[in-house]
Amino acid sequence: MEKHFLLAIGDDQSTFQAGRFVEYFFRYKHAVHLTLIYVAPQAPEFSLHDEEVFQKQRLAEDWRRRQEQRAGELLKKGRDLLLHAGFSTGNVNARFVFSQYGSARDLIQECVKGLFDALILGRRGLSRFEELFLNSVTKTIINEELTFPIWVCQRPGRGRKNVLVAVDGSEPCVQIVDHVGFVAADQPDHSITLVHVAREQGEESEYARYFETALRSLLKNGVARERIQTKILFSSNPAQAILQEAESGRYSAVAVGRTGASSPGFFSMGSVSRTLLARLEGAALWVSPSVCTPGQVNISQTSFAKKPF
């Protein structure tokens, strides 16, 4: 099935990590369409007297021209990287826009308007000190109300395979499982491991309900049963348990739902997803859209991943 992703390109070299991830993840690239986007800042306010209107206009035009030139260079670099990786020429497009609402919200709006299946971002590694003070585009987007999944890529590892999906029975987790099935169904090199983190030891039968809907969703998307595994981890720290499993299994991607701090699900942006965003390396983090309201989703019947939810 055709897939179309919006891949953000910026001035920071870390943004090209997103391109590296899709290169490594998609062995079969014929059905993958990528639109690279560069969001340029608007021209700053120039401190000149009112009578110097012409000079202000000239400075603003020079600014815009430099931004367009820079965008062209970066988009070409990103496109060349993807074409060299084997993506079809007709499947890789480039788009340049000037910011209207701030880079994060501009990217969200572009993703909604274009009916993209996910927004893909690169993210630089930050020290804990820097994390406290830097409100990056990635962190802004991940806390917005979204109607599509986002992928955050930090130092993707070549040779990694497979997708680890955290399940807890919540609607956002159902959404992200469906998205994983949609993306990975025609990538048979990748298996999918559904993992549930329990706080204390119990009988396996107690946790079967967490996997039933997820299994049905993956099978409905065309993922062969032999490519699906289930696993239960026991830990009082679910984020740490997932990080350890992701590293020991050398997964290519880790997928989680975000349920919000007030929702019953175990995985929320206030805890697990936020920790994974800060600490996950080597694997991409795939995060579901925003919290569903009660009654919004019929988890046994609805498929979310084919277009915005």
N, C-alpha and C positions, 0 to 999 in steps of 0.2 A: 504494500500500500504506500502511496506517495506521502512523504512527510516534508514539511516546510518549517524551517527554523529561522529565527531572527538572531543573528550573531553580532554582538556589540563590539565595535572596534574603537579604541581610544589612543591617547598619546602614550600611555604607560605600556611598556613592553609586556606586562602581565596579561593584557587583553588578548594577546596572541596565544595564550594558553588555551583559550576556548577553541581556536582553530586546531591546535595540536590534539586536543581531546577528541574532537569529531574525526580527525584523521585516524587516530588509534582505534576508536570504538567501532566505526563503521567499516567493516571489511567489504561488505556489499553496498556499494555507494549509488547504484543506478537510480534508486527511488528517493534519494535524499536531496532536497533542495535547500539551499542556504542563501539568505539575504544578509549581506554584511551592511551594517549601519554605523555611520559616524555622526554623532550629535555635536555640533560646534557651538561654543558659547556665543551669545550676542556681543556686539561691539560694546566696549565700556563707554561710560559717560566721559567725554573729554571736557576738561575744565577750561573752557574758553569763554570770552565775552559774547554776548548775544549778537553783536555786530559781526562776529567772525563765523557766521553760519556756513559760508562756503568752505572754510578751512575744516570745520567740523565734519561736513559731508565728505570731504576728501579723505580725512583721517578714517572715517567710518568705512568708506569704500575700500581703502587700503587694507584695513583690518579684515574685511570680509574676503577680499581677494587672497590674502595670506592664509586665511582659514580654509578656503576652498582648495588652495594648492596643497596645504598640509593634509587635508582630508583625502585628496586624490592620491597622494603618496602612500598614506597608510592603508587605504582601501585596496590599492593595487598590490601592496605587499601581502595583505591578507588574502586577496583573491589568488595571487600567484602561489601562495602556500597551499591553498586548497586544491588548485588545479594540479600542482605538482604531486599532491597526495593521491590523485586519481579521481577526484570529483569531476563530473562532466561540465564542460564549458557552459552549456545551456542551463545548468542547474545552479550556477553560482552568480548571484547578482550583487550589485553594490548600490547603496543609497546614502545620500548626504543631506542632512537637514540642519538648520539653525535652531538652537534651543528656544522654546517658547515658555516652558514652565519649569525648567530645571532638568538636567540630563536624565535623572531617574524617571520622572513623570513623562518626559518625552518618549523614552524607550517603552514605557508601559502603553502609552497611547498608540505608538506605532505598531506594537505587537497586537493590540486589540483590533486596530483598523485593518491590519493585514491578515487577520485570521491565522496567525502562526500557531504551530503546535507547541512551541516553547520558546522562551527567551534564554539565550546562552551568553554567559558572562565569564570573563577571566577575572581573577582576583589575585592581587599580590600578597605575599606573606607579610604579616605585620607582627611586630613584637606586642606583648601584652600592654606595654606603655602606650604604643601608638594606637592600639585598638580603643583605648579609653578616650582618645581625643580626636580621632579621625572618623568623621561620618561619611563613609565612602558611598558611591553610587550603589554598589552591591548591597550594602547594609540598609540603605534607604529603600531600595526596591523590595527587599525580602520582608520588610515590615509594612508594605503597602497592601491595600485590598486588591487582589489579583483575580483574574478569570482564566489564567493559564499557568502552567508549571514554569519554574525557572531552573536552569542548570548553572551551578557555580563551579568553575574549574580552577584548581590551584595545583600547579606543578604536576600535570597528568603524567602518569608513569607508562612508558612504552612497555608492552608485554603483559600488562594487566588485563584481566578478562572478567566477565560475569558481573551481575548486578545483585547487590544485597538490598532487600526491601524490608523495612521495619513495618510490622503490622500490629495493630492494637484494637481493631474493630471499629475505629472511628470513621466517619465519612471521608475526611481528607485522606486517610490511609487507603480507603477503597479507591479514591480518585487516583492516587499516585500508583497503585498497583495496576490500574487500567492503563495509565499512561506508559508504564514500563512494558506491559504486554504489547501495546500498540507499537512502541519504538523497537522492541527487541524481537518481535515475532519473525521477521525476515533476516535476523542476524544469528544464525544457528551456532556460531562459535561461542555465544554467550549463554551460560545457564543462569537461572534465576533462583536465588535462595530467599525464601520468606522466613524472616526471623521475628520471634516474639521474645521480649525481655520480661521475665517474671521476677517478682521481688523475692519469692521463696519457693522452695522445692515443692513439687506436687506431681500428681499423676499426669502422664502425657494426654490422657483423654480430656483433662480439664481445659487444655489449651487448644483442642482441635477446632473449636468454634472460631478462633482467630484466623485460621487458615482456610476455612471452607469457602467463604465468599471470594477471597483472593485467588484461590485455585480455579474457581469457576470463571473468574474474570480473565485470567491468563489463558485458559483453554479456549475461551470464547474469542480471544484475540488471535488465536492460531498458534500459540506456543505449545510445542509438543510436551506431553506429560513427562517424558524422560529428561527434559531440560529443567524441571522444577524440583527443588528440594525444600524441605522445611526444617527449621532448627529452633530450639528453645534455649535461650541463655538465662541464667539465673544471676541476678545482680540487683543491688539497691541503687546502682548508678547506671541507668540505661545508656546514657551517652558514652560513658567509658567502655561499656560492654560492646557497643556497636563499633566504636573506634578500634578496639582490639580485634574484633572479628574482621573488620574491613582490612586491617593491615595484615593479619595472619593469613587471610584468604586471598590477599592481593586482588581485591575486587576493582573493577574499572569504575563502577559507579555505586553510590549509596543513595537510596531513595526513601524519603520520609514524607509523612503527611504533617501538616501543621494544624493543630487543633485549637490553639489559643489557650491562654492560661485558665479561662473559666470553663472550658469544655472537658468532658470526661475522659478523652483520649490521653494516652500516656505520653505522646510526642507533641510538644508544643514549641512555638517560637520562643517562649519564655524559658525553655529548658533544653531539650535534646537538640532541636534544630539549630538553636543559637550556638550551642557548644560545638556541634559539628561544623557549622559555618566558620568558626574561629580556628578549629584544630584539625579538620580533615585535610590531608594532603595525599597526593598520588592518585586518589579517586575523586571523581566529580560528585558533587552533592546535588541531587534532584529533589526539589521541594514542590509539594502540591500547591494548588491555588489556595485562596483564603478560606477562612472558616465557613462552612455551610450553615445555613440557618435550619432549625428543625423543620422537617417535612420537605426540604428542598430536594432531597435525593432519595430515590428508591434504590438501595444498595444492591438489591438482588436483580434488578432489571436494567438499570441505566448504564450506558457506556459514555465515559467522559472524554476520552483522550483524542478523538479524531479531529475535533476543532475546539475552540474555546468553550469552556464549560458553562 
